[in-house]
Amino acid sequence: MADVAPASPAASVPTADGTPALVSLRGVSKRYGDLLANDGVDLALAPGEIHALLGENGAGKSTLVKILYGVIEPTAGEILWEGRPVSIPSPVAARGLGIGMVFQHFSLFEEMTVAENVAVALPERAFDAVRTELAEISRGWGLALEPDRAVWTLSAGERQRIEIVRCLMQKPRLIVLDEPTSVLTPQESERLFETLTRLSEAGTAILYISHKLEEVRRLCRAATILRGGKVVATLDPRASSAREIAALMVGSEVGEVRAHLSKGTGEEVLRVEGLSLPPEALHGKPLVDVALSVRAGEVVGIAGVAGNGQSELFAALSGERLASYAGDVVVAGTGAGRLGIDARRRLGAAFVPEERLGHAAAPSHGLSDNTVLSHHATSGLVKAGFVAFAEAARIARSVVGHFDVRTPSDDPAARKLSGGNLQKFVVGREILRGPKLLVVDQPTWGVDAGAARLIRQALVDLAAKGAAVLVISQDLDELFEIADRMAVISDGRLSPLRPASAWTREAIGLEMIGAHDEAGAALAREPA
Amino acid sequence: MRIELIPRPDPSPVARALAPLAALVVAFLVAGLVVALLGKSPVSAFEVYILQPLTDPWSLRAMLVKATPLILIAIGLSYCFRAGLWNIGAEGQFVMGGIAGSALALATHGSDPGPWLLPAMMLAGMLGGAAWGAIPAFLKVRFGVSEILTSLFLVYVAELFLDWLARGPWRDPAGFNFPQSVVFESAARLPEIPGLDRVHVGVVFAVIAVLVTAVVLGRTLFGYRLKLTGDAPRAARFAGFDAKRTTLIVFLISGGLAGLAGIAEVSGQIARVLPDISPGYGFTAITVAFLGRLNPWGILAAGLVLALTFIGGENAQILLRLPFDLTVAFQGLVLLCVLTADALVSYRPRLVTRAGARA
């Protein structure tokens, strides 16, 4: 660490139950430009402690963990290992200290066997010795694995066990798990909890990152809650109510909520009913019986923590993935569930996906080519198979002009634009088509404040002109600012749609962590 | 210690334009070194390989004939490569096209079939090549099998099938047991271009393919679709372009053009079925496609350059006693240099020592 905070007299931050800490973080901060991702974070774990790290997206959980695992260097603060200040310049150094990490996304070679995958991480050791120890560890910890099975034949739970065993081979004293149950079935999760409990009993400290309250309560006696990069509380999750914890996670400044009078009295432009889809990939989420509607003239918001089915919902609405039945997704009165994205565009729909580069726009193509991307089916740009590129360039210039897109040159490649400017372009490109329905996923993710304001204004203006607008966003403030009605997505299930003014942050927080009944109860308590 | 490639933020357009030339120069230098190691003079090799063919009218016409299949196949491959699909099996599609067209020629042998025969043979050649190209495409879209492997393996199937035909069912009974068919009748042979001795009209097919492709890739939605699919597959899906359909279409086009090249070569050049009808055109065309930057005009030029190496290679065998394998090695060297040059235009190499490594 470059600048370490001056040593304070106390040897270490005491842990939740007062025992000497195995590891403690003191005043750890990480600054990216103007953004303070971690702001003076204190955290301490005793040997054998299972400690939860809770927080919304962008609360600073990943940054903190990456600092601990030596992936990024903190701007300020210090890390104590058994009371001694240490610097962790790399993951190798972290592993040397005894810190192991199990990432949310696995890094395994599909074609290789379990034993080979573990041996690859330990190049200095003989393969046979690794294979034998792997078998011992998996037996000893109840992590059933066949060393000679090829990885591609294994389930998500089994793959995760490889990662855990790989981690245990290094005899770690602290294991960090990042959302470990997000890819597991309930049964697999149960087995994981048993293993973690046994590891903890054997003295291994575990830092457990999650946003699922139920499992945190089952496993952990201590939890640190982050919001906006700061520690807002360290508490015993079993002694605190779900309400309390949810409020701490999302903040409780209810005062700023602007009551909306729904302008959406027009006809229903989008109706989704009984939309269920199995997960498409290993790390995917299913969609479970999703129902929602968006009327002309209103903005409907969908809140939720990232990775809870938002991209799956977007793909099903846009037609990049077809629904099971035509009636699952109805656009402007036409059953569109089995129609592709271009056919839905012809019905008057427009879409802005979450990822700007590579999904909404081709990085190496100019803005005019990127206009053809979403306009070719509807804007008369194509006649007899020939593209009117000059007309596309004219439309692109018009988007650039109307939406204040700052470009380094005339018709630059999409990747030459800053995030905010490219986002203004891809949103503007759709709005300029004059759609009846706009579905946008994370409209202002990672863009500067000025661009975010312009984009939100454009979405509200579009609704005011009579279009139906559906906004999927992780940014609660954004949704409260622009949405007339809202729902929360959690684990691929969508809560009921309620007027934005009927939601409280607390109820949204409860929905996010899967406490649906308590959310309903919390709303019932509120005065209407 | 290892070498990392760091993307250049702004690749120089000048470097990009000059990369194929630089690649050719490097390939010539390396080849010169190899020739010197074989105990021959690199200077006389350069003269035999390059200068003599370029100054001899007969060699220039032979170059056109050799460039025809290279250009036709490489134009087809450019559809696949632009869409990010790796058809390595054009050689097999070439052979199957030759077989399909020859089947018509041999079936009508001695029956005075009339003027429909040649067009029908060309069409059969295209269909034969397209069908062979459809197999890897189908396996990819249906089962997710790598098209690189299947298309390559099918080359050997096609070659052995041709070998069997030439030695078995199609062997000329009056041919003293040589493994070859009867000589095609003139109705089944592509005519020469008037005034260009020994140059058959297949050259015209190649030029048409270049012109049509220049329009298709540059001006049509289909061309845009291929570029988008190759450059940003997810964005292509967002644009509503079905990747499976794209795969099938480009393999049909690519196989069809390779098949046309195959039957044009048999009908216009060889005039009979032999166990081996290609000196590796289908593989050399991969080099042609990349040397030509997947651009139709670039492919036209690159096809002529690589055809020159075939002519020069034949001359060198006779005049310098250099093995023909050297020519094939040189063609591979050109591909390697072109790909390296392209990579260096887009990326900057950096040597990373262990001490400085950060995970």
HADDOCK unambig.tbl for C-alpha pairs under 7 A between the chains (distance, minus, plus):
assign (segid A and resid 90 and name CA) (segid B and resid 358 and name CA) 6.43 0.50 0.50
assign (segid A and resid 90 and name CA) (segid B and resid 359 and name CA) 6.43 0.50 0.50
assign (segid A and resid 91 and name CA) (segid B and resid 359 and name CA) 6.73 0.50 0.50
assign (segid A and resid 320 and name CA) (segid B and resid 237 and name CA) 6.63 0.50 0.50
assign (segid A and resid 320 and name CA) (segid B and resid 238 and name CA) 6.49 0.50 0.50
assign (segid A and resid 340 and name CA) (segid B and resid 240 and name CA) 6.81 0.50 0.50
assign (segid A and resid 341 and name CA) (segid B and resid 240 and name CA) 5.50 0.50 0.50
assign (segid A and resid 342 and name CA) (segid B and resid 240 and name CA) 5.44 0.50 0.50
assign (segid A and resid 358 and name CA) (segid B and resid 232 and name CA) 5.55 0.50 0.50
assign (segid A and resid 358 and name CA) (segid B and resid 234 and name CA) 6.20 0.50 0.50
assign (segid A and resid 358 and name CA) (segid B and resid 235 and name CA) 5.62 0.50 0.50
assign (segid A and resid 359 and name CA) (segid B and resid 234 and name CA) 5.16 0.50 0.50
assign (segid A and resid 359 and name CA) (segid B and resid 235 and name CA) 4.21 0.50 0.50
assign (segid A and resid 359 and name CA) (segid B and resid 238 and name CA) 6.66 0.50 0.50
assign (segid A and resid 360 and name CA) (segid B and resid 235 and name CA) 5.89 0.50 0.50
assign (segid A and resid 361 and name CA) (segid B and resid 235 and name CA) 6.02 0.50 0.50
assign (segid A and resid 362 and name CA) (segid B and resid 231 and name CA) 6.90 0.50 0.50
assign (segid A and resid 362 and name CA) (segid B and resid 232 and name CA) 5.38 0.50 0.50
assign (segid A and resid 362 and name CA) (segid B and resid 235 and name CA) 6.04 0.50 0.50
assign (segid A and resid 373 and name CA) (segid B and resid 239 and name CA) 5.07 0.50 0.50
assign (segid A and resid 374 and name CA) (segid B and resid 239 and name CA) 5.38 0.50 0.50
assign (segid A and resid 385 and name CA) (segid B and resid 220 and name CA) 5.48 0.50 0.50
assign (segid A and resid 385 and name CA) (segid B and resid 221 and name CA) 5.60 0.50 0.50
assign (segid A and resid 386 and name CA) (segid B and resid 219 and name CA) 5.74 0.50 0.50
assign (segid A and resid 386 and name CA) (segid B and resid 220 and name CA) 4.11 0.50 0.50
assign (segid A and resid 386 and name CA) (segid B and resid 221 and name CA) 5.83 0.50 0.50
assign (segid A and resid 387 and name CA) (segid B and resid 219 and name CA) 5.91 0.50 0.50
assign (segid A and resid 387 and name CA) (segid B and resid 220 and name CA) 5.27 0.50 0.50
assign (segid A and resid 387 and name CA) (segid B and resid 221 and name CA) 5.62 0.50 0.50
